[in-house]
Amino acid sequence: MPKLSYSGVVKINEICDRYKDEPTPLMMILSDIQNEYGYIPLEVQEIVSQKTGISVAEIYGVVTFYSFFSLTPKGKYVIGCCLGTACYVKGAQQVIDKFSEILSIKPGETTTDGLFTLDALRCIGACGIAPAVSINGTVYPKMSVDQVSGIINDYRAKEAAA
């Protein structure tokens, strides 16, 4: 969203209007915007503020507090590596380090081609299959460093075939 278009502003206003009768609409508004655009930059937060009367500071606080909201665009494939206790003790740090090495990005970053975003997550509730990795909602159980390159190659092949 380099510069928000007129139609983008209209869409954001429509999203805000959907929840005008809700006593606490912010989370629903931000969730819909995140789903629509993939992230919530400051320019959008300002529009939401004007529309709802909620301060930009409060909106920014919510966007930065919850890990499912993002200030920057995410890649087509969001790789979430769980670093909760169970995953961590079973080698999750080495797994995320391998993703980072192969993709040449750090957690929280997106590849230059816009294909992958790497995220370090708190517990995702998959302790029984630790270490767990989630890619766009698909959970990969009992991940090992040796599996990482194959998974990346599979997603790259999927893109090449598309």
PyMOL commands that set and color helices and strands:
alter all, ss='L'
color gray80, all
select helices_A, chain A and resi 6-18+26-37+42-52+56-65+85-89+92-103+127-129+145-161
alter helices_A, ss='H'
color red, helices_A
select strands_A, chain A and resi 77-82+116-121+133-135+138-140
alter strands_A, ss='S'
color yellow, strands_A
deselect
rebuild
show_as cartoon
